């Protein structure tokens, strides 16, 4: 689900999430593994008042596996525990509870020392639209709950749902707006579906994405669109013209751009990760 954000939405969502996070031990921040850095919301650390965060890189089945591993290492160097997940194709997600217990080991040990035999971990899923918050919540609680509150500013009575031996989840995920002042981040979020189709230009997204695929995933372009070695040398607008013709769309470049975005989102262009590992983290 993509959402059109307005300042009123943002303020309301921010206030609600801050209020709800007061009751949790752990924040489950869901990001898209194809854009693990661009889909993080910098407000979370602030709204969560420094509560521990488990970063869940979801849709790992669609991301470049090598980069996912590198990003996990990068986050570790930044002091953030991150795990890769494919919530759609797994019926159970036991690793979330296990890692949650590891992150909160000290707190849980203190509770046990006070005589609480089975201390409960209370957590809440948060993240930008379409990263898989509802899917993860449903998998964790092992039933299909209608997540009616999954919209900015929607209030309803909050409930804690059992999500494992020691894990309880707030029944409504927190939806945050993506940060995309940087046009490249906006293009990445658009390609992966976190921002609404109404607020980006398909041709900008495709110019950005084709340029990136030419550099990092040329074989995937060869495979899906039969791009030749000579075509890989073309400037991106010329490549778009060539591919539009090849697909029989004559001069309908918009049609090609729409198809490219749909193909990328459906996984037809293979696995990809758009966030590059920062140089300082490679050392
Ligand atoms: P949200 O609450 O964060 O907004 O996301 P939601 O769970 O609704 O998931 C968004 C889409 O992503 C859904 O597809 C869902 O099935 C898919 N999805 C969730 N987790 C994964 C994953 O680990 N891997 C893959 N490949 N897909 C995942 P959808 O129902 O088809 O919705 P849409 O694509 O039409 O928006």
Boltz pocket constraint, residues with backbone or C-beta under 6 A from the ligand:
constraints:
  - pocket:
      binder: B
      contacts: [[A, 1], [A, 58], [A, 59], [A, 60], [A, 61], [A, 62], [A, 85], [A, 86], [A, 87], [A, 88], [A, 89], [A, 127], [A, 128], [A, 129], [A, 130], [A, 131], [A, 132], [A, 133], [A, 134], [A, 135], [A, 136], [A, 150], [A, 173]]
      max_distance: 6.0
